[in-house]
Amino acid sequence: MNIQQRQYLANGLREVANLTVGALLLGQFLAEEFDWLWTLVGLGVWIGFYSWGLLLLRAEVD
């Protein structure tokens, strides 16, 4: 992948991470029940996608 492709994919992954945390965490507050498992899953997915995006951006420097 060239630099522009990596930047585009990294930005997309960060957007997916933000949408995921918005859906899973914000949805918990709108639901009638609060489930800690979905909260932890949302945080885990957010950290995973965000980290993957940052690794792609870091790989272009090396």
C-alpha positions as CSV (number, residue, x, y, z in Angstrom):
1,M,0.0,0.0,0.0
2,N,1.2,3.5,-0.7
3,I,1.0,6.3,1.9
4,Q,-2.3,7.7,0.7
5,Q,-4.0,4.3,0.8
6,R,-2.7,3.8,4.4
7,Q,-3.9,7.2,5.5
8,Y,-7.4,6.6,3.9
9,L,-7.7,3.1,5.6
10,A,-6.4,4.4,8.9
11,N,-9.0,7.3,8.9
12,G,-11.7,4.8,8.0
13,L,-10.8,2.5,10.8
14,R,-10.9,5.4,13.3
15,E,-14.3,6.4,12.0
16,V,-15.5,2.8,12.4
17,A,-14.1,2.8,15.9
18,N,-16.0,5.9,16.8
19,L,-19.2,4.6,15.3
20,T,-18.8,1.3,17.2
21,V,-18.3,3.1,20.5
22,G,-21.2,5.3,19.8
23,A,-23.5,2.4,19.0
24,L,-22.5,0.1,21.8
25,L,-21.9,2.6,24.6
26,L,-24.4,5.3,23.9
27,G,-26.9,2.6,23.1
28,Q,-26.5,1.3,26.7
29,F,-27.7,4.6,28.1
30,L,-30.7,4.6,25.8
31,A,-31.7,1.0,26.6
32,E,-33.7,0.1,29.6
33,E,-31.0,-2.2,30.9
34,F,-27.3,-1.4,31.3
35,D,-25.1,-4.3,30.5
36,W,-21.4,-4.1,31.4
37,L,-20.5,-6.8,29.0
38,W,-21.5,-4.7,26.0
39,T,-19.8,-1.7,27.5
40,L,-16.5,-3.7,27.7
41,V,-17.0,-5.1,24.2
42,G,-17.6,-1.6,22.8
43,L,-14.4,-0.3,24.5
44,G,-12.4,-3.3,23.3
45,V,-13.5,-2.9,19.7
46,W,-12.9,0.9,19.9
47,I,-9.4,0.3,21.2
48,G,-8.7,-2.4,18.6
49,F,-9.8,-0.4,15.6
50,Y,-8.2,2.8,16.8
51,S,-4.9,1.0,17.5
52,W,-5.0,-0.7,14.1
53,G,-5.4,2.7,12.4
54,L,-2.6,4.2,14.4
55,L,-0.3,1.2,13.5
56,L,-1.1,1.8,9.8
57,L,-0.1,5.4,10.1
58,R,3.0,4.5,12.1
59,A,4.1,1.9,9.5
60,E,4.3,4.6,6.8
61,V,7.0,6.4,8.8
62,D,9.2,3.3,9.1
